[in-house]
Amino acid sequence: MSVLVFAENGDGKFPKSTYEAISYGFALATKMGTSLTALVLGEVSDDALKNLGEYGAAKVLHASDARLNGFNSSAFASALAQAASAEQAKVVILSSTLEGKAVAPMLSVKLKAGLVVGVVALPATDGPFVVRKKVFSGKAFADVQVNSEVRILTVSVNSFSLIKNPAAATVSAFAPQLPEGDFRMVSKEIAKSTNTLSVAEADIVVSGGRGLKGPENWGILENFATAIGAATACSKPVSDSGWRPHHEHVGQTGKAIAPNLYFAFGISGAIQHLAGINSSKVIVVVNKDPEAPFFKAADYGIVGDLFEVLPKLTEALKAFKAGQN
């Protein structure tokens, strides 16, 4: 009996969310008095596979089938189900990413397992299996009891700290039997932005709203983002107006993010926007309207014209960094 973690990778590299899931899985396996196994699908280097042991994976199953290099929810669910059965896993953990949330329900059906999406803490294991998750767009928590023999959890991004638990990971080849029906849908092309930080993975996110008045003014926000090492994002009206690409839209109908630090410039703070960013550890708001709803959710706020505040923040940050060198 073990805990199984799906070690999601992109282009052969493990994102931060994967190491969070591994850290969570190791902590849970320790509570349960068992070991942690990680499943990796697609081509990944031997060094990267062994590095999963740094976060507690005692065993790594690697399915290098070329058909698994691109995301396929059906095939991934089949491979995970077979790995869970082979390892006699009673808990299967995935990241609460787009991939994880697509695979988890299909896996739940295959294993006849209870599923809790978006957990934020370790479950109680000394009695009924009870796990906490966010509900109502992050405004409250729910404690969910899972009664099935096998349980599936997806871990909210940035809800569990990376914890190194060095172990000598044993890497083993894994060859799941994948039916042709799993490959009825095939990705022909995946277009990815380059030379930019991923909004979902970034520790710091700098976001702009209609207060920037137009796409031609986005340079001052990008200058600040570059200076602080942040990803750029935007509100829904901005992406709807074509000022910024839709992949930068954060909020309830865009990407839900949980960075350590979130800056909002010229965003009023509608409830739909707050629902997607309220898991941020620290929120800083700059708006010239002192009655903007965002100030009620902010940890720090500046009432002022962003066209005056942003350049000064950028200059101060550059001066601070120069003084450290």
Buried (B, 14 or more C-beta within 10 A) or exposed (E): EBBBBBBBBBEEEBBBBBBBBBBBBBBBBBBBEBBBBBBBBBBBEEEBBBBBBBBBBBBBBBBBBEBBBEBBBBBBBBBBBBBBEBBEBBBBBBBBBEBBBBBBBBBBEBBEBBBBBBBBBBBBBEEEBEBBBBEEBBEEEEEBEBEBEBBBBBBBBBBBEEBEBEBEBEBEEBEBEBEEEBEEEEEEEEEEEEEBBBBBBBBBBBBBBBBBEEEEBBEBBEBBBEBBEBBBBBBBBBBEEEBBEEBBBBBBBBBBBBBEBBBBBBBBBBEBBBBBBBBBEEBBBBBBEEEBBBBEBBEEBBBBEBBEBBEEBBEEBBEEEEEEE
